[in-house]
Amino acid sequence: MTNVSSINKPSTSGEQNSSQEFDEMNIDLLSYLEKFNPILLNQLYECPTACLAVFRELPSLAQNFVLRLMFIEQPIPQAVVSSWVKSISDYNEAADVLTRLQIWKSTPMQSGLPGRLLNTTFQKSLQTSWLGGGKQRSIFNSLGVDKHRPDIETLDNYSINKRWDSILNFMAGVKLKDYNDNIGEITKKVIFNAGLIETDDNGEIVITASGFQFLLIDISLQIWYFIRKYLELVESFGFNYIECLSFLFELNFLTHGKSYSTDGLSESIQSFLQHLREMGLVYQRKRKDGRFYPTRLMIRLFESVRRNFHLSNMALTQQYNKRQGFIVVETNYRVYAYTESPLQIALLTLFIELNYRFPKFMVGLITRDSVRTAFKNGITAKQITHYLSMHAHPHMYSEKRSTVIPGTIIDQIFLWEQERNRLTYCDGVLYSQFNSQTDYEALRKYAFNLGVILFENSSRRLLVVTPTGHEEVKRFWKKHKKERD
């Protein structure tokens, strides 16, 4: 008698493949909007600043097409539009972007030939943003002199050091009164919903692999990803999704360092503004002041996520980059960190063993146990080595080295990771307890020819096949037994 048992892949929730999450962090504005359904996009295109922002992000050839069709209200033959460029591949690429974003559509001409026509809503809104017109927004209402007006440096310090750092410190588990008091329940909900942190068996908040990857990317990409996750929940807060997104586009075109009025804003948008304040995107000394200041984080938001845009060229990151370049890694696995940032120290202790801590300086050791603890939390060897390289002290750079971090350290971290990956888990069906070696060999040979064997042991007469191949193998076995008997 042959025994058949199902073998299921064990749960690996702590080590889920989060590469899809990592890719999502790098989505630019156009890729984000392409996922909208046509109705939602059309509602967004009723906002002139949204259309202007979308136009600004388009490839240059697609912008050229929009400019040529901007004041034409009749379909233009597709053959004419394609003749504007020499390369058909360039035309197809630009046309594909405009089609996916519902900016133009294919419309048949009276002659029956295919034509191109701009989306009327997008066309009218873009004309308004360029030529003016429409009702003036209340945020541009005149305001008196602000005796508490902050300067640019104060705004930058407020947005990055006070507000945004509060979120990052909370994620990393840094418990400081000055930071944690700035975190509201809405922000915590967004962080949890984004999968950046989770609670362990003891109820303690711990950072996830996605959260660690989040801390590795540039600050502007962090904020763009965080806002997208916030918008996923915005309707549960009682806000209108399109209204909030349109307001973000409007804020993006304001002037850094200038104040704007909150009078005339709806109650929901004023509440939304408070959430943006908590993220550091706007500065408001007191809500009753009736004014707010957009910070550099808000002004440069969409500019920073533009395709092929180098954040190192932005003034936004100049202050933040002062914290980089503080780690020294030696070939004896000892790590020196010249920092007093609680956030950076908390991140380092995720994968190193802390030995000594002094003012503005700490010493630790990369050990097998410390790195394996990080692996158990879903952090990868690639993330660890990338973090060490990204924050390496300037003295670590040498023309004689092929890598910033000593190669032996990088190799060892990856070897420790491979120790955990020696086994591959997959579902399967076990065939065992064969009456004879002949029966076993017959079934093994058939499964081998099908290419569905996962494991075999002739001496113990064990055979494991894939779930997809199980039905075919089972039919063969029934037929074989009938012929044998």
C-alpha positions in Angstrom: 0.0 0.0 0.0 1.3 3.4 -1.0 0.9 6.4 1.4 0.3 9.9 -0.1 0.8 13.0 2.1 0.7 16.7 1.3 3.7 18.8 2.4 3.1 22.5 2.8 5.6 25.3 2.7 6.2 26.6 6.2 5.1 30.2 7.0 7.9 32.8 6.6 5.9 35.9 7.5 9.0 37.5 9.2 11.0 37.1 6.0 8.6 37.8 3.2 9.9 38.9 -0.1 9.3 42.6 0.0 11.0 43.6 -3.2 7.6 44.7 -4.6 7.4 47.1 -1.7 10.9 48.4 -2.4 10.0 49.0 -6.0 6.9 50.9 -5.0 9.0 53.3 -3.0 10.6 54.5 -6.2 7.4 55.2 -8.3 7.4 58.6 -9.9 4.4 60.8 -10.2 3.4 59.7 -13.7 3.6 56.0 -12.9 1.5 56.7 -9.8 -1.2 58.5 -11.9 -1.2 55.9 -14.6 -2.9 53.5 -12.1 -5.9 55.8 -11.7 -9.1 54.9 -13.5 -10.3 57.3 -16.2 -13.1 58.8 -14.1 -10.7 59.6 -11.2 -8.1 61.1 -13.6 -10.7 63.3 -15.2 -11.8 64.6 -11.8 -8.1 65.4 -11.0 -7.7 67.2 -14.3 -10.4 69.7 -13.3 -7.6 71.2 -11.1 -5.4 73.5 -13.2 -2.4 73.1 -11.0 -2.7 69.3 -11.2 -2.6 69.5 -15.0 0.4 71.9 -14.9 2.2 69.5 -12.6 1.5 66.5 -14.9 2.6 68.5 -17.9 5.8 69.4 -16.2 6.6 65.7 -15.6 5.9 64.6 -19.2 8.7 63.6 -21.5 9.8 66.5 -23.8 8.2 65.0 -26.9 4.9 64.4 -25.2 5.0 68.0 -24.0 5.6 69.1 -27.6 2.5 67.2 -28.7 0.4 68.8 -26.0 1.6 72.2 -26.9 0.8 71.8 -30.6 -2.7 70.5 -29.8 -3.4 72.9 -26.9 -5.7 75.3 -28.8 -7.1 72.8 -31.4 -10.6 71.6 -30.7 -10.9 69.2 -33.7 -9.2 65.8 -34.1 -5.9 65.9 -36.0 -5.1 62.9 -38.3 -2.8 60.5 -36.5 -0.6 60.4 -39.6 0.0 64.2 -39.3 0.9 63.9 -35.6 3.3 61.1 -36.2 4.9 63.1 -39.0 6.1 65.6 -36.5 8.9 63.3 -35.5 11.4 61.3 -37.5 11.5 58.2 -35.3 8.3 56.1 -35.1 9.6 54.5 -31.9 9.9 58.0 -30.3 6.4 58.8 -31.4 5.0 55.5 -30.0 6.7 56.1 -26.7 5.3 59.6 -26.3 1.9 58.6 -27.5 1.8 55.7 -25.1 2.5 58.0 -22.1 -0.3 60.4 -23.2 -2.7 57.6 -23.7 -2.1 55.9 -20.3 -2.6 59.2 -18.6 -5.8 59.9 -20.5 -4.4 63.2 -21.8 -5.4 62.5 -25.3 -7.6 59.9 -27.0 -7.9 58.3 -30.4 -10.9 59.8 -32.2 -12.0 58.8 -35.8 -12.1 61.6 -38.3 -15.1 62.2 -40.6 -13.1 60.6 -43.3 -12.8 57.5 -41.1 -9.0 57.9 -40.5 -7.8 57.7 -37.0 -7.2 61.0 -35.3 -5.8 62.5 -32.0 -7.7 64.8 -29.7 -6.7 66.2 -26.3 -8.8 65.4 -23.3 -11.1 68.4 -23.1 -10.9 68.7 -19.3 -7.2 68.5 -19.3 -7.0 71.0 -22.2 -9.2 73.6 -20.5 -7.5 73.3 -17.1 -4.0 73.6 -18.6 -5.1 76.7 -20.6 -6.4 78.2 -17.3 -3.1 77.5 -15.5 -1.1 79.2 -18.4 -3.4 82.1 -19.3 -5.1 82.8 -16.0 -8.8 83.0 -15.4 -11.1 81.2 -13.0 -11.8 82.1 -9.4 -8.8 83.1 -7.3 -8.1 80.7 -4.5 -8.6 81.9 -0.9 -5.0 81.0 0.1 -3.9 84.0 -1.9 -6.0 86.4 0.2 -3.9 89.3 1.4 -2.4 89.0 4.9 -1.0 91.5 7.4 2.6 91.5 8.5 3.6 88.4 10.5 5.8 89.5 13.4 6.7 85.9 14.0 7.7 85.2 10.4 10.3 82.4 10.2 13.3 82.6 8.0 14.3 80.0 5.5 16.8 78.3 7.8 14.1 78.0 10.5 11.7 76.5 8.1 14.2 73.9 6.9 15.2 73.1 10.5 11.6 72.7 11.5 10.6 70.5 8.6 13.5 68.1 8.7 15.0 68.1 12.2 11.8 68.6 14.2 9.0 67.1 12.2 10.3 64.5 9.7 12.9 63.2 12.2 10.1 62.5 14.6 8.6 60.0 12.2 11.9 58.3 11.5 12.9 58.1 15.2 9.5 56.6 16.0 10.0 54.0 13.3 13.5 53.1 14.6 12.2 52.8 18.1 14.0 55.8 19.5 12.1 57.0 22.5 12.8 60.7 23.0 10.3 63.1 24.4 11.1 65.9 22.0 10.5 63.5 19.1 7.7 61.2 20.1 5.5 64.0 21.3 5.2 65.2 17.7 3.8 61.9 16.5 0.0 61.8 16.2 -2.3 58.8 15.9 -3.0 59.5 12.2 0.7 59.4 11.5 1.2 56.2 13.4 -1.7 54.6 11.6 -0.1 55.5 8.2 3.2 54.0 9.3 1.6 50.8 10.4 -0.6 50.6 7.3 2.5 51.0 5.1 4.1 48.0 6.7 7.1 50.0 7.8 6.7 48.9 11.4 4.9 46.1 13.3 4.5 44.8 16.8 6.4 41.7 17.9 5.2 38.9 20.3 5.9 41.2 23.3 3.8 44.0 21.9 6.9 46.1 21.2 7.1 48.2 18.0 9.8 46.9 15.7 11.0 48.1 12.2 10.3 45.8 9.3 12.5 45.0 6.2 10.4 47.5 4.3 10.9 50.1 7.0 14.6 49.6 6.9 14.6 50.0 3.2 12.5 53.1 3.6 15.2 54.6 5.9 17.8 53.9 3.2 16.2 55.9 0.4 16.5 59.7 0.0 14.4 62.0 2.2 12.3 63.3 -0.7 11.4 59.8 -1.9 10.6 58.9 1.7 8.1 61.7 1.9 6.6 61.0 -1.5 6.1 57.3 -0.5 4.6 58.3 2.9 2.2 60.7 1.3 1.0 58.0 -1.1 0.4 55.7 1.8 -1.4 58.5 3.6 -3.7 59.1 0.6 -4.7 55.4 0.7 -6.3 56.1 4.0 -7.5 59.7 3.4 -11.1 58.7 2.8 -11.3 56.8 6.1 -10.3 60.1 7.8 -13.4 61.7 6.2 -11.6 63.6 3.5 -12.1 63.6 -0.3 -9.2 61.9 -2.1 -9.2 64.1 -5.2 -9.6 67.3 -3.1 -6.6 66.4 -1.0 -4.4 65.4 -4.0 -5.4 68.6 -5.8 -4.5 70.7 -2.8 -1.0 69.0 -2.7 -0.4 70.0 -6.3 -1.5 73.6 -5.4 0.9 73.7 -2.5 3.7 72.5 -4.7 3.5 75.7 -6.8 3.7 78.1 -3.9 6.7 80.1 -2.9 9.1 78.9 -0.2 9.3 81.4 2.7 6.0 83.2 1.9 2.9 82.9 4.0 -0.6 82.0 2.7 -4.0 82.4 4.2 -6.1 79.5 5.6 -9.3 81.6 5.5 -11.8 80.2 3.1 -10.4 76.7 3.2 -12.9 74.0 3.9 -12.9 72.4 7.3 -11.6 69.1 5.8 -8.7 70.8 4.0 -7.8 72.7 7.2 -7.7 69.4 9.0 -5.6 67.9 6.1 -3.3 70.9 6.5 -2.7 69.9 10.1 -1.6 66.4 9.0 0.8 68.0 6.5 2.1 70.1 9.3 2.8 67.0 11.3 4.9 65.6 8.4 6.8 68.9 8.1 5.4 69.9 4.7 3.9 73.1 6.0 4.8 75.4 9.0 2.1 76.9 11.1 3.0 78.5 14.4 -0.6 78.4 15.7 -3.7 77.3 13.9 -5.6 80.4 14.9 -3.0 82.6 13.2 -4.8 82.0 9.9 -1.7 81.5 7.9 0.8 78.8 6.9 4.2 78.6 5.2 5.0 75.8 2.8 8.4 74.2 3.5 11.1 73.1 1.1 9.9 69.5 1.5 6.6 70.5 0.0 7.9 72.8 -2.7 10.4 70.3 -4.0 8.2 67.2 -3.5 7.4 66.2 -7.1 10.6 67.7 -8.5 12.6 65.2 -6.3 10.8 62.1 -7.7 11.2 63.1 -11.3 12.8 60.4 -13.6 16.6 60.6 -13.7 16.6 63.5 -11.3 19.7 63.5 -9.0 18.8 64.5 -5.5 22.4 65.4 -4.7 21.8 68.5 -6.8 19.0 69.7 -4.6 19.3 72.3 -1.8 16.8 70.2 0.1 19.3 67.5 0.9 22.2 69.7 1.7 21.3 70.0 5.4 20.2 66.4 5.7 23.4 65.2 4.1 25.5 66.7 6.9 24.7 63.5 8.9 26.1 61.2 6.3 29.7 60.0 6.2 30.1 59.1 9.8 30.8 55.3 9.8 34.3 53.7 9.8 34.4 49.9 9.4 37.7 48.0 10.0 38.7 44.6 8.7 38.5 43.2 12.3 34.7 43.8 12.1 34.9 46.8 14.5 32.6 49.7 13.7 33.2 53.3 14.7 30.3 55.8 14.3 30.9 59.6 14.8 27.4 60.6 15.5 25.1 61.6 18.3 21.9 61.1 16.3 19.6 58.7 18.2 18.2 57.6 14.9 21.5 56.6 13.4 22.5 54.8 16.6 19.3 52.9 16.7 19.7 51.8 13.0 23.3 50.6 13.6 22.2 48.5 16.6 19.9 46.6 14.4 22.8 44.7 13.0 25.9 45.5 15.2 26.7 44.7 18.8 27.2 48.0 20.7 30.3 48.0 22.9 30.9 51.6 23.9 29.1 54.8 23.7 30.5 58.3 24.2 29.3 61.8 23.4 29.2 62.0 19.6 31.0 58.7 19.2 30.1 55.0 19.5 32.0 51.7 19.0 30.4 48.4 18.0 31.2 45.0 16.5 29.7 43.2 13.5 29.1 39.6 14.7 27.4 36.6 13.3 24.7 36.8 16.0 24.0 40.5 15.5 23.7 40.1 11.8 21.6 37.0 12.1 19.2 39.0 14.4 18.8 41.5 11.6 18.1 38.7 9.1 15.4 37.3 11.3 13.7 40.7 11.2 13.7 40.6 7.4 16.7 42.9 6.8 19.0 41.6 4.0 22.8 41.6 3.6 22.4 43.9 0.6 20.6 46.5 2.8 23.2 46.3 5.5 26.2 46.7 3.2 24.4 49.5 1.3 23.7 51.4 4.5 27.3 51.1 5.7 28.6 52.2 2.3 26.1 55.1 2.0 27.2 56.5 5.4 30.9 55.7 5.2 33.2 58.3 6.6 35.3 60.2 4.0 38.4 58.5 5.3 37.0 55.2 4.1 37.3 56.3 0.5 40.6 55.1 -1.2 41.7 54.7 -4.7 43.3 51.4 -3.7 40.0 49.9 -2.7 37.4 48.5 -5.1 34.7 49.0 -2.4 34.2 51.6 0.3 33.7 48.9 3.0 36.4 46.3 3.3 35.7 43.4 0.9 36.2 40.8 3.6 33.4 42.4 5.7 31.0 42.5 2.7 31.7 38.9 1.8 31.3 37.7 5.3 27.9 39.4 5.8 26.7 37.8 2.6 28.0 34.4 3.7 26.1 34.7 6.9 23.0 35.4 4.9 23.6 32.3 2.7 23.8 30.2 5.8 20.1 30.9 6.3 19.3 30.2 2.6 20.8 26.7 2.3 17.3 25.2 2.4 14.6 26.0 -0.2 11.0 25.6 0.9 8.3 24.6 -1.5 4.9 22.7 -1.4 4.9 19.1 -2.4 3.2 15.7 -2.2 5.0 12.7 -0.6 4.7 9.2 -1.9 5.9 6.5 0.6 5.4 2.9 1.9 5.7 1.2 -1.5 5.2 -2.5 -1.5 8.2 -3.2 -3.7 11.2 -1.5 -5.2 9.7 -2.2 -8.6 6.6 -0.2 -7.8 8.8 2.7 -6.5 11.0 2.7 -9.6 8.1 2.6 -12.0 6.5 5.7 -10.3 9.8 7.4 -9.9 10.6 7.0 -13.6 7.2 8.3 -14.7 7.5 11.4 -12.4 11.1 12.0 -13.6 10.0 12.0 -17.3 7.3 14.5 -16.3 9.9 16.7 -14.6 7.9 17.0 -11.4 10.2 15.4 -8.8 11.3 17.6 -5.9 13.0 14.9 -3.8 13.7 11.2 -4.1 15.3 8.5 -1.8 15.5 5.1 -3.3 16.8 3.3 -0.2 13.8 4.5 1.8 11.4 4.5 -1.2 10.4 8.1 -0.7 9.3 10.4 -3.5 8.1 14.0 -3.4 6.4 15.6 -6.4 5.1 19.0 -7.1 1.4 19.8 -6.4 0.8 20.5 -10.1 2.3 17.1 -11.1 0.5 15.2 -8.4 -2.7 14.6 -10.3 -0.9 13.2 -13.3 1.3 10.9 -11.1 -1.7 9.7 -9.2 -3.6 8.7 -12.4 -0.5 6.8 -13.5 -0.2 5.0 -10.2 -3.8 3.9 -10.2 -3.4 2.6 -13.8 -0.2 0.9 -12.8 -1.7 -0.9 -9.8 -4.7 -2.1 -11.9 -2.3 -3.5 -14.6 -0.1 -5.1 -11.9 -3.0 -6.7 -10.0 
